[in-house]
Amino acid sequence: MRALLVDDEEPARLRLRSMLEEAGFIQVVGEAEDGEAALEAVNSLRPDLLFLDIQMPGMTGLEVAASLVPPRPQVIFCTAYDQFAIEAFEHHAADYLLKPLNRDRLKKALDKVRGRHELAEAGRTQQALFPSGAGAVSTLDYDGSCRPAREIGGDYYDFLPVGQGKLCIVVADVAGKGLPAALTMAGLQARVQMLLADHAADPARLAAELNRGLCGATESNRYVTLFLGVYDAGERSLHYVNAGHERPLWIRPDGEVRRLDSTGMAVGLFDSASYEASRVQLDPGDAIVAFSDGLTETTNAEGVELGEELLAGWVRADPGSAAELRARIVERADAYRAGGAQADDLTVVVAKVLP
């Protein structure tokens, strides 16, 4: 982890630097003697971790913390004064250490920030697994996004070419949150990509193979809801299986909204589960909106869930591109939440049939 030391007393910085060298996983990339220099160094060096004194000439450490903008480094306050602790944690302090620093207490603080740092790194790695940007194949415009509720999550979506003029669209939601769900999500992605080459023509068989694999490799409470559809650009058809997932919306050009209902249970529960596939014929102007329950279960200030009907009203006869519609859905969900915390991973995929 890359650290910046901010203290107006050089002996304090030297002692802290020496103690951090003993930790073995901290690289001190810079020092600053006051708040203004600290903000300049944060902007230029982009440290992961900021050790921050409070009483300094000019800006105080608390004012520095209040001035930080995303992406913010984690902040550990190091001060001789205990009366600022509450205010420090209001500025999202990772920890608050009193001088003279104690090695054992510093080690606990470092273990805490290292854990957070590793989760953040895992989150960035997970985001890199998702398709980058919007895409298009003949007769189809598509786009998607996934925003985890924590650093890492259990939602998954993908767009996978499967031969001439065909595209596999996947949206899945792993039961649970955090690292266990994220590991299951990564395993699911690998299994889909491995099995798709042999089973793209038979989504029901693909779902059954995924189910058997997950049943043998995960705990019984780590099931996955899954929507998987293969779009044929020539026929403008969608051949899909819905394994217990939220029903994607099928919006017709005249504003009619249909649902792509479940065709089997979630994968990973019973190795003997069977699945059926359905096929729908799409027309120019049709749109498919698939999502995780983190969207429809978004609650407002009164605790009322967003639900399918309100979502359908948002997307009915929307004239924008797939990327524009997907972005508007997420923005409206955020507005509906009205500043409340995001309680679950939020994934939205939109596919629009072109003329």
C-alpha positions in Angstrom: 0.0 0.0 0.0 1.2 3.5 -0.9 1.2 5.9 2.1 1.6 9.6 2.6 2.7 11.0 5.9 1.4 14.4 7.0 2.7 16.0 10.2 4.3 19.3 11.0 6.9 17.7 13.2 9.8 15.9 11.4 10.6 13.6 14.4 7.1 12.3 14.3 7.3 11.6 10.6 10.6 9.8 11.0 9.3 7.6 13.8 6.2 6.7 11.9 8.2 6.0 8.7 10.5 3.6 10.7 7.5 1.8 12.2 5.9 1.4 8.8 9.0 -0.1 7.4 8.7 -2.8 10.0 5.2 -3.6 8.8 6.6 -4.8 5.4 3.6 -4.0 3.2 3.6 -0.1 3.3 5.5 2.0 0.8 5.9 5.6 2.0 5.7 7.7 -1.2 5.7 11.1 0.2 5.6 13.5 3.2 4.0 16.8 3.9 4.3 19.4 6.7 1.0 21.1 6.5 -2.5 20.7 5.1 -2.1 22.6 1.9 1.0 20.6 0.9 -0.9 17.4 1.9 -3.8 18.1 -0.5 -1.3 18.8 -3.3 0.6 15.6 -2.6 -2.7 13.5 -2.5 -3.6 14.9 -5.9 -0.2 14.2 -7.4 0.8 10.9 -5.7 -2.7 9.3 -5.3 -1.7 7.3 -2.1 -3.8 4.4 -0.8 -3.3 5.5 2.8 -3.0 8.9 4.5 -1.5 9.3 8.0 -2.8 12.6 9.1 -1.9 14.8 12.1 -4.7 17.1 13.3 -3.1 20.2 14.8 -0.9 21.8 12.1 -0.2 25.3 10.8 -2.9 26.5 8.4 -5.4 23.8 7.6 -6.1 21.2 10.3 -6.0 17.5 9.6 -9.8 17.5 9.9 -10.1 20.2 7.3 -7.8 18.2 5.0 -10.0 15.1 5.4 -13.1 17.2 4.6 -11.4 18.4 1.4 -10.6 15.0 0.0 -12.5 14.0 -3.1 -13.1 10.5 -4.6 -11.2 8.4 -5.0 -10.2 9.1 -1.4 -7.3 7.4 0.3 -8.0 5.7 3.6 -7.2 8.1 6.5 -5.6 7.2 9.8 -5.4 10.2 12.1 -2.2 10.3 14.3 -2.6 13.0 17.0 -1.8 13.8 20.6 -5.4 15.0 21.2 -8.3 12.6 21.9 -11.1 15.1 21.8 -11.3 15.1 18.0 -12.1 11.4 17.6 -15.8 11.7 16.9 -15.3 14.4 14.3 -12.5 12.3 12.7 -14.8 9.3 12.2 -17.5 11.6 10.8 -14.9 12.3 8.0 -14.7 8.5 7.3 -11.4 7.9 9.3 -10.2 4.3 9.1 -8.7 4.7 12.5 -7.6 7.2 15.2 -4.2 6.8 16.9 -2.9 8.7 19.8 0.7 9.8 20.1 3.2 8.5 21.1 2.3 5.7 18.7 2.1 2.2 20.0 3.4 -0.6 17.7 0.6 -3.0 18.6 -2.1 -0.4 18.1 -0.5 0.6 14.8 -0.5 -3.0 13.7 -4.2 -3.4 14.3 -4.9 -0.2 12.3 -2.7 -1.4 9.5 -4.4 -4.8 9.4 -7.8 -3.1 9.2 -6.8 -0.8 6.2 -5.0 -3.7 4.5 -8.2 -5.7 4.6 -10.2 -2.8 3.1 -7.5 -2.2 0.5 -7.6 -5.9 -0.6 -11.4 -5.8 -0.9 -11.1 -2.6 -3.0 -8.5 -4.3 -5.3 -10.8 -7.4 -5.6 -13.7 -5.1 -6.6 -11.6 -3.5 -9.3 -10.6 -6.9 -10.6 -14.2 -8.1 -10.6 -15.3 -5.0 -12.5 -12.7 -5.9 -15.2 -14.5 -9.2 -15.7 -17.6 -7.5 -17.0 -17.9 -6.5 -20.7 -16.3 -3.1 -21.4 -18.7 -0.5 -22.8 -21.6 -0.9 -25.2 -21.7 -3.1 -28.1 -23.7 -3.9 -31.2 -24.3 -6.9 -33.5 -26.4 -6.9 -36.6 -30.0 -6.0 -35.7 -29.2 -5.6 -31.9 -28.1 -2.7 -29.8 -27.1 -3.8 -26.2 -25.5 -2.4 -23.1 -25.2 -3.4 -19.4 -23.8 -2.3 -16.0 -23.3 -3.8 -12.6 -22.8 -1.8 -9.4 -22.1 -3.9 -6.3 -23.5 -2.8 -2.9 -20.2 -3.5 -1.3 -16.6 -3.5 -2.7 -17.4 -6.8 -4.4 -20.7 -8.5 -5.2 -22.4 -11.6 -6.5 -24.2 -10.2 -9.6 -23.0 -11.1 -13.1 -23.8 -10.2 -16.6 -22.1 -10.9 -19.9 -22.4 -10.6 -23.7 -20.8 -13.6 -25.5 -20.6 -14.1 -29.3 -21.5 -17.6 -30.2 -21.0 -17.9 -33.9 -22.1 -16.0 -36.9 -24.8 -13.4 -36.0 -25.6 -14.9 -32.5 -25.0 -13.4 -29.1 -25.5 -14.9 -25.7 -26.8 -12.5 -23.0 -26.4 -13.6 -19.4 -27.7 -12.0 -16.2 -27.2 -13.8 -12.9 -27.5 -13.2 -9.1 -25.6 -15.3 -6.6 -27.4 -15.7 -3.2 -25.5 -13.8 -0.5 -23.0 -10.9 -0.6 -19.4 -10.2 -0.2 -16.4 -12.4 -1.0 -18.2 -15.9 -1.0 -20.7 -14.6 -3.5 -18.0 -12.9 -5.6 -16.0 -16.2 -5.8 -19.2 -18.1 -6.9 -19.8 -15.4 -9.5 -16.3 -15.8 -11.0 -16.7 -19.5 -11.1 -20.1 -19.2 -12.8 -18.7 -16.9 -15.4 -15.9 -19.4 -16.2 -18.4 -22.2 -16.5 -20.7 -20.3 -18.8 -17.8 -19.5 -21.1 -16.6 -23.1 -21.1 -19.9 -24.7 -21.7 -21.3 -22.2 -24.2 -19.4 -23.5 -27.2 -21.0 -26.9 -26.9 -24.5 -25.9 -25.8 -25.3 -22.5 -27.4 -28.1 -24.1 -29.4 -29.7 -25.6 -26.4 -30.0 -23.2 -23.4 -31.9 -25.7 -21.4 -29.1 -28.2 -21.6 -26.6 -25.4 -20.8 -28.6 -24.5 -17.6 -28.7 -28.2 -16.6 -24.9 -28.5 -17.0 -24.3 -25.3 -15.0 -26.6 -26.6 -12.3 -24.8 -29.9 -12.0 -21.4 -28.1 -11.9 -22.5 -25.7 -9.2 -24.2 -28.3 -7.1 -20.9 -30.2 -7.0 -18.7 -27.2 -6.3 -20.6 -24.9 -3.9 -22.4 -25.1 -0.6 -26.1 -25.7 -0.6 -27.0 -22.1 0.3 -24.9 -20.7 -2.6 -27.5 -21.0 -5.4 -27.8 -18.7 -8.4 -30.7 -17.2 -10.2 -29.9 -17.0 -13.9 -31.3 -15.6 -17.2 -29.5 -16.8 -20.3 -30.7 -16.0 -23.8 -29.2 -16.6 -27.3 -30.2 -13.9 -29.7 -30.1 -14.8 -33.4 -29.5 -11.7 -35.5 -30.8 -13.2 -38.7 -34.1 -14.5 -37.3 -34.4 -11.7 -34.7 -35.3 -14.3 -32.1 -34.3 -14.9 -28.5 -33.9 -18.5 -27.3 -33.8 -18.4 -23.5 -33.9 -20.1 -20.2 -34.9 -18.3 -17.0 -33.6 -20.2 -13.9 -35.6 -18.6 -11.1 -34.4 -15.1 -12.0 -36.3 -11.8 -12.0 -38.6 -11.8 -15.1 -37.0 -9.6 -17.8 -39.3 -7.1 -19.4 -40.1 -7.3 -23.1 -41.3 -3.9 -24.3 -43.1 -3.7 -27.6 -43.0 -0.6 -29.8 -46.6 0.2 -29.0 -45.8 0.3 -25.3 -47.1 -3.2 -24.4 -45.0 -4.8 -21.7 -44.6 -8.6 -21.4 -42.5 -10.7 -19.1 -40.0 -13.5 -19.9 -41.2 -15.9 -17.1 -39.2 -18.5 -15.3 -38.6 -21.8 -17.0 -37.0 -23.6 -14.1 -35.6 -23.3 -10.6 -32.4 -21.5 -9.6 -29.2 -23.4 -10.4 -27.1 -24.9 -7.6 -29.9 -26.2 -5.5 -30.6 -29.8 -6.7 -28.4 -31.7 -9.2 -31.4 -33.4 -10.7 -33.2 -30.2 -11.6 -34.4 -29.9 -15.2 -35.0 -26.8 -17.4 -37.0 -25.8 -20.4 -36.2 -23.2 -23.0 -38.5 -20.8 -24.6 -38.2 -18.9 -27.8 -39.7 -15.5 -28.7 -39.8 -13.7 -32.0 -38.8 -10.1 -31.7 -39.6 -7.2 -34.0 -37.7 -4.0 -34.8 -38.2 -1.6 -31.9 -38.6 -4.3 -29.3 -36.5 -4.0 -26.2 -35.5 -6.5 -23.5 -34.6 -5.2 -20.1 -33.1 -7.8 -17.7 -32.0 -6.9 -14.2 -31.2 -8.3 -10.7 -33.6 -7.9 -7.8 -31.4 -5.2 -6.5 -33.2 -2.9 -8.9 -36.8 -3.8 -8.2 -36.2 -4.1 -4.5 -34.8 -0.6 -4.2 -36.7 1.2 -1.5 -37.6 4.8 -1.1 -37.6 6.9 2.1 -40.9 5.3 3.2 -39.6 1.8 2.7 -41.7 1.1 -0.5 -40.0 -1.1 -3.1 -39.7 0.2 -6.6 -41.3 -2.9 -8.1 -41.9 -4.2 -11.7 -44.8 -1.9 -12.5 -42.9 1.4 -11.9 -39.9 0.0 -13.8 -42.2 -0.9 -16.7 -43.5 2.6 -16.7 -40.0 4.0 -17.0 -39.0 1.9 -20.0 -42.2 1.8 -21.9 -41.7 3.1 -25.5 -38.3 4.7 -24.5 -36.8 6.2 -27.7 -33.2 6.2 -26.6 -30.4 3.7 -27.4 -29.7 0.7 -25.2 -26.9 2.6 -23.3 -29.1 5.7 -22.8 -32.0 3.6 -21.5 -29.8 1.6 -19.2 -28.3 4.8 -17.7 -31.7 6.4 -17.2 -32.9 3.3 -15.3 -30.0 3.4 -12.9 -30.3 7.2 -12.5 -34.0 6.9 -11.7 -33.4 4.1 -9.2 -30.9 6.3 -7.4 -33.3 9.1 -7.4 -36.0 6.8 -6.0 -33.7 5.7 -3.2 -33.4 9.4 -2.3 -29.9 9.3 -0.8 -30.4 6.0 1.1 -27.7 3.4 1.0 -27.7 0.8 -1.8 -28.8 -2.4 -0.1 -28.1 -4.9 -2.8 -26.0 -5.3 -6.0 -27.7 -3.5 -8.9 -27.4 -4.9 -12.4 -29.3 -3.7 -15.6 -28.9 -5.1 -19.1 -30.8 -3.6 -22.1 -31.0 -5.0 -25.6 -32.9 -3.2 -28.4 -33.8 -4.7 -31.7 -32.8 -2.5 -34.6 -34.6 -2.0 -37.9 
